[in-house]
Amino acid sequence: AFAVPWLLIVLVIKLDSRGPVLFKQARIGYKGRVFHAYKFRTMQTDAEARVASLRKEGGPYFKVKADPRVTRAGKWLRRFSLDEVPQFLNVFRGEMSVVGPRPLAVSAGELEALESAYGEAARKVLNVMPGITGLWQVSGRSELQDDARFALDIYYIEHWSAGLDLKIILKTPFAVLSSRGAY
């Protein structure tokens, strides 16, 4: 069932830009273990090397609204979160869960930035499996300020239940289709 959409996405990426279809990035997961998260490539192939030049001072989460590294196809894939679909491979490998805090990017120094901003409380995100979707993703996505994102991750960790996961899973398609805060 997923083969046709995957093939269409692969074709769109290949027609739009040179480089691999999948992007592999070192992320920090459960108990601080580093793993490689998979996504469909939405950026130019030298994107990782350009992180430092784009990183804003002060914010622990690295996200650039008008990121010049994003390809034309990447804008479309990100708008509907289709770039995240390969992370189900990480779920099957036991490195991620469907629901949980976003895994932190090693290359962007996100864990260090969180620790600098929130102290020891930042390490709480390492006590649960990171997820493809989460509470802040269905509550405004990248439009949320860093404090709100962190507070929602901590709320999720401290109030986890199967019911909360189900609520987040049910809200995810609406958040994706609205594309509010997607960039």
C-alpha positions in Angstrom: 0.0 0.0 0.0 2.9 2.4 0.7 4.9 1.4 -2.3 3.2 3.7 -4.8 3.4 6.9 -2.6 7.0 6.1 -1.8 7.9 5.6 -5.5 6.2 8.9 -6.3 8.1 10.8 -3.6 11.4 9.2 -4.8 10.6 10.3 -8.3 9.8 13.9 -7.3 13.1 14.1 -5.2 15.2 12.7 -8.1 13.6 15.0 -10.7 14.1 18.0 -8.4 17.7 17.7 -7.3 20.8 15.6 -7.4 21.8 13.4 -4.4 20.4 10.5 -2.4 16.7 10.1 -1.8 17.0 9.3 1.9 18.7 11.6 4.4 20.4 10.0 7.4 21.1 12.2 10.5 22.7 11.4 13.8 20.1 12.0 16.5 20.1 11.5 20.3 17.5 9.0 21.5 16.4 7.0 24.5 19.0 7.1 27.4 21.3 9.3 25.2 22.0 6.7 22.6 22.9 8.1 19.2 21.1 6.6 16.2 20.6 7.5 12.6 17.1 8.9 11.9 15.9 8.5 8.3 13.9 11.0 6.3 13.3 11.8 2.7 15.8 14.3 1.6 14.3 17.8 1.5 17.5 19.9 1.4 20.6 20.3 -0.7 23.3 17.7 -0.2 25.6 20.1 1.6 22.9 21.1 4.2 24.6 19.6 7.2 27.8 21.6 6.5 25.8 24.8 6.5 24.1 24.4 9.9 26.6 26.5 11.8 26.1 29.5 9.5 22.3 29.4 9.9 22.0 28.7 13.7 20.5 31.5 15.6 21.9 32.4 19.0 19.8 31.7 22.0 17.2 29.1 20.7 17.7 25.5 21.7 15.7 24.1 18.8 17.2 24.5 15.4 14.6 25.4 12.8 14.9 28.1 10.1 11.7 29.4 8.7 12.9 30.4 5.2 15.8 27.9 5.1 17.8 28.5 1.9 18.9 24.8 1.9 15.4 23.4 1.3 14.7 22.2 -2.3 11.5 22.9 -4.2 10.3 19.3 -3.7 11.5 19.6 -0.1 9.1 22.5 0.6 6.2 20.4 -0.6 7.3 17.3 1.3 7.8 19.3 4.5 4.4 21.0 4.2 2.6 17.7 4.5 5.3 16.0 6.7 5.9 13.4 4.0 9.6 13.7 4.7 9.1 12.0 8.0 7.6 8.8 6.7 11.0 6.9 6.5 11.2 7.3 10.3 8.9 4.3 10.6 12.1 2.4 9.7 13.5 3.8 13.0 10.3 2.7 14.8 10.7 -0.9 13.4 14.3 -0.9 14.5 13.3 0.1 18.1 15.1 3.5 18.0 11.9 5.6 17.9 8.3 5.4 18.9 5.3 6.7 16.9 4.7 9.3 19.7 7.3 11.0 21.8 9.5 14.1 22.0 11.4 14.9 18.8 14.8 13.3 18.7 17.6 15.9 19.1 20.0 16.5 16.3 23.7 15.9 17.1 25.0 18.2 14.4 22.9 21.2 15.5 24.0 20.7 19.2 20.3 20.6 20.3 20.9 18.7 23.6 23.7 21.1 24.7 21.4 24.1 23.8 18.5 22.6 25.7 20.8 22.0 28.7 22.1 25.5 28.5 18.5 26.9 28.4 16.7 24.6 30.8 19.4 23.0 33.0 19.1 19.4 34.2 15.4 19.3 33.3 16.5 19.1 29.6 17.8 15.5 30.2 14.2 14.4 30.9 13.7 14.1 27.1 16.2 11.3 27.2 14.1 9.2 29.6 11.5 8.3 26.9 11.7 7.0 23.3 11.7 9.9 20.8 8.7 9.9 18.5 7.7 10.8 14.9 4.9 12.9 16.2 4.4 14.5 19.6 2.4 16.9 21.7 4.1 20.1 20.4 3.8 18.9 16.8 0.0 18.7 17.1 -0.1 22.0 19.1 1.4 24.4 16.6 4.5 22.7 15.2 7.3 25.1 14.4 5.2 28.2 15.2 5.6 27.5 18.9 8.3 29.3 20.8 11.1 27.2 22.4 9.7 27.5 25.9 6.3 26.2 24.8 7.9 23.3 22.9 10.0 22.3 25.9 7.0 22.6 28.3 4.9 20.4 26.0 7.6 17.8 25.9 8.0 17.8 29.7 4.2 17.6 30.1 4.1 14.6 27.8 6.9 12.9 29.7 5.3 13.5 33.1 1.7 12.7 32.0 2.3 9.9 29.6 -0.6 7.5 29.1 -1.9 5.3 26.2 -4.9 7.7 26.1 -2.6 10.7 25.6 -0.7 8.8 22.8 -4.0 8.0 21.1 -5.1 11.6 21.3 -1.9 12.8 19.7 -2.1 10.1 17.0 -5.7 11.2 16.2 -4.7 14.9 16.1 -1.7 14.3 13.8 -3.5 14.0 10.5 -5.3 17.3 11.1 -2.1 19.0 12.1 -0.4 17.7 8.9 -3.3 18.6 6.6 -3.5 22.1 8.0 0.2 22.5 7.4 0.2 25.3 10.1 3.8 25.8 11.4 5.3 23.4 8.8 8.6 24.5 7.4 
